């Protein structure tokens, strides 16, 4: 029997203070690893922040100067991948000999992306960019493409990630199931009770362990000079948590965690994956490829793809 110890971290980050959020992330990963965790998942947008309740001064057909300034602050709080923040997290996972999946906001050129970053005993492994930001998230984040949908081998199992409402995308889930995900990481800020049903459904459908890490964020976690729609009482709960760990047969192993920050730890019997897939494998024996097929395009889709001039390519081929 192979047992892997996993942890999900429920905590709020510091909006517009990436250095403080990084320090908190490092402490939380170390704390979870100190409890025996070999895989640690942190919430969506932990580095860079999730600006719950901010509207960035947007109305249909107009933007305000104040909103543009708020976006400037948010833009400057995002991280470059790879960069100094990923270097520090890499050093930590190398030291602790663990894997970590960390939610972040990535700055690439002049566009921001919501990402899940993968780290392991060898350091930074790769990233997944959220394919479809939800509702007003589209004001501040771009869309990922199919080139960043990794499945990471962590030794006894394979890790994949779906960020928040990507978990509602049936074709994305199917593509990830086909890659053989054993441990489904779900960084999120969805604190609704209905999220619990979604996590149990994904576990049952994918016959995989689900690790859902949500933020728990108070108004006091936002600077005083921004004003969320929920009000300015520092004790107002902006994101209410709900982190959970679910087995491949839909059993809740830990959580949901409410009413504060914390770390949930569970031992995952990886033999449960084969036991659960005995009677259901969504992209295997339970699929009907004679009826249904899915084409997945994992080609990188840059807006501008530059190639060398023809004469340069010819001269390069002629060199010895």
N, C-alpha and C positions, 0 to 999 in steps of 0.2 A: 504494500500500500504506500503510495506516494502522497504525502501531506505537504501542502504549501501554506504558510501563514501570510495572510493578507490584511491590510489595514486601509480604511478610508478615513480621511481627515475632514472634519467639518469645522471650518473657520472662515472668518471674514478678512479680506485684505485691506490695505490702506490706499484708498483712491488718491492718485496724484503723488504718491510717495513710494516709488518702486523699490528704493533701497530698504525701506522698512518692511515692505511685503516680502522681499527676498530674504531678509534676516528671519522673518517669521516662518517662511517656507522651510528654510534650512533647519530651524529649531524643530518644526513639526515633523519633518522627515526623520530627523535624528531620534525624536521621541518615539515615533512609530517603530523604527528599527530597533530601538531599545526594548520594545515590547515583543520582539521576535519577528516583526514583519519582514518578509522577503520581497513583497510587492506593496508599494504605498501609492495611493491615488489622492491627489489634491483637487480642489474644485475648479470649475470653469473660471477663466479669466483671473486667476489668483494673482499672477504677476501682470501688472497693468491695470487691473481693477475692473469691476462690473458697475457701471454708473447707474444703479437702480434709481428710477424716479427722475432722472434728468432728461430734459427734452432738447437740449442743445439749440434752443431758440428757433426751432423749425416749425413753420406752418406751410401748408400747401402753397407753393409759389413764392416763398420768402424765407430768408434766414436772417437772424439778427447778429449785430456786432458782438453782443455778449455771448451768443451761442458759438460764434467762431472762436472767441477767446477760450471758451470752455473746451472746445475741440483741440485747440493748440495745446492746452495743458494735458489733455488726454493723449494726444499724439506723442508728446515728449515723454510721457510715462510708459509708453510701450517699449518693448525690448527688441533688439536685433537678434536673429537666430541664424547661426550661432553667434554668441557674443559674450560679454563679461558675466551676465547672469547665468547663462547655460554653462559657462566654465566653472562657476562656483558650485552649481548643482552637480555637475559631472564629477568634480573633485570629491564631493560628499558621497555620491553613490559608489565611487571607486573605493573610498575608505570603508564604507559600511558593507560593501559587497551585496547591494540590494538593487532592485529595480524600482523606478518611480515614474509615475505619469502625472505631469504637472500642467494645469490649465494656465494659459498666458494669453496676452495680446501682443502679437508680433507686428513690428513695423518693417515693411518692405517697400522701399522707394517712398512714395507718398500715400500708400494705402495701408490700412491696418487689417489684420486677420485675427480671428479667434482661433487659438491652436491648442492642441494637446501635445506636450513634449515628452518624449520617451528617453529615459536614462537607464543605465545598467552598470554592472561592475566594471565595464570598459569605458564608461562615460556616456556622452551624448550619443544617442542612437538615431533619432529622427523625429519627425513631427507629422501631425495630421492637422490640416487646415479645415475648419468647419465649412462644409459645402454650401449651406444655406442659412445665413443669419435670419432670425425671426423678427418680423414686424419692424419696429423702430431700430433694431440692431443694424438694419441695412443702411441707416444713416451714417454709421460709424465704422462698420466692418465690410470688407469685400468678401466675395465668394471664393472658396477654394476650388481646386479642380481634382480630377481623378488621380493625379500623380502623387498625392500625399495621403494614401490610405494604407499605411503599413500594418503588417502583423509581425510582432516581435517575438522571437523565440527567447523565453526566459529560462530555458533548461527543461523543467518538468512540464511546461505548458507554453501556450502562445497567447500573447496579449494583443488586443486591439482596442480602439477607442471610438466612441460616438459621443459627440458633445451635445448635451441638452436635447433640443428637439430634433436633432438628427436621429434620435432613437425612435421617432415617429415615421421615418422614411423607410417604407418596406423594401424598396429596391436597394437602398444602401445597406440595410441589414442583410439582405440576401447576398449581396456581393461580399460582405465581410464573413458571413457564415461559410461561403464557398472557400475562403482562405484558411478555414480551420481554426477560427478563434475559440480558445478554451476559456479565457478570462476576459470578460467584456467590461472595459472601464468606461464609466459614464460620468465625467465631470459635468456638473450642472449648477444652475441657480434656480431650478424649478422646485419650489417648496410646497406645491399643492399636494393634497392627499391623493389625487388621481395619479401622481407620479409613481406612487408605490405600485399601483396596478400595472403601469407600463414596465417597470423594472422586473416584475414577476413574469410578465408576458414575454419580454425579451429573453429571460433566462429559460423559460419553457420552450419558446420557439427555437432558440439557438442551441438549446441543451448545453448551456455554458454557465459558468459562474458570472454573476454581475456584481461589480463594485461601483456603487454610485456615491460620489462625494459631492456634497452641496455646500455652498457658502452659508454661514450664519452671520449676517451683517446688520449692525445697528446704525442708526443715523449718526451716532458719534464717530463712526468709521469714515465719514465723509468730511471734507473741510467745511468750516463754518461759513465760507463765502460762496457756497453753492447751495441751492435750495430745492431739494427733491419734492415731488408732488405730495409725498406722504407727510410733509411737515418738518419742523425743525426741533422737535423734542428729541434730545440726544438718546433717549431710551426706546424710541420707535424702532420696531423690528422691520427692516427693509427686506431681508431675505431670511426665511425661517428654518433653514436646514431641511432635514428629512433624509440624511444619508443612510444608506442601507447596504447590506450584503445578502445576496440571494443565491441559492444552490441551483444546479441545472434542472431540478424538478420543481422549482418554484418555492422551495422552503426558505423562509426568512431566517438567515443565520445570525444576523445582528441588525439592530435598529428596528424601525427608523428612529434616528436621534433627533430630538426636538429641544427647544428652549435653551440652547446654548452651544458653545463650541465643545469639541471633544474628538476622540479618536475611537473608532470601532475596529476591533480585531477579531478575526475568525480563522479557524483552521479549515482549509479546503482539502477534502479528500478527492484527489484528482481521478480516482477510480469511479467517482460518481458520473464523470463525463461519459465513459463507455456504457455504464449501467443505464444512463438516461437515454442514450442514442440507440439503445437496443430496439426500441419501438418507434423512434422518430428521429430522422436526420433530414433536415429541411432541404439540403442540397445534395443528398445522397439517395438512400433507398426510398425515401418518402417523396422525392421529386418526381415530376412527370415531364422529362425533357422532350417527349414526343408531342406534348401539348404546350408547354411553357419554356421559353428561353429568355435569357437576360444577357445583353451585350454591355460590357463595362469598358469604358474608354479611360485608360490610365495615362494618356498622353499629356505631358505638360502643355498648358495653354497660355504662354506669355502673350501679352498684347502686341509686342514687337519681337519678331524672331530674326536676328541679324545673321547673315552669312557673308563670308569673304567674297570679294569680287572674283569673277571667273579667272582673270589673269593671275591673281594671287594664288588661287587654288591650283592652277596648272603649274606654276613655278614651285609650289610646295611639293607637288607630286614628283617633280623632276629632280628634287634634291636626293643625294645619296648620304 
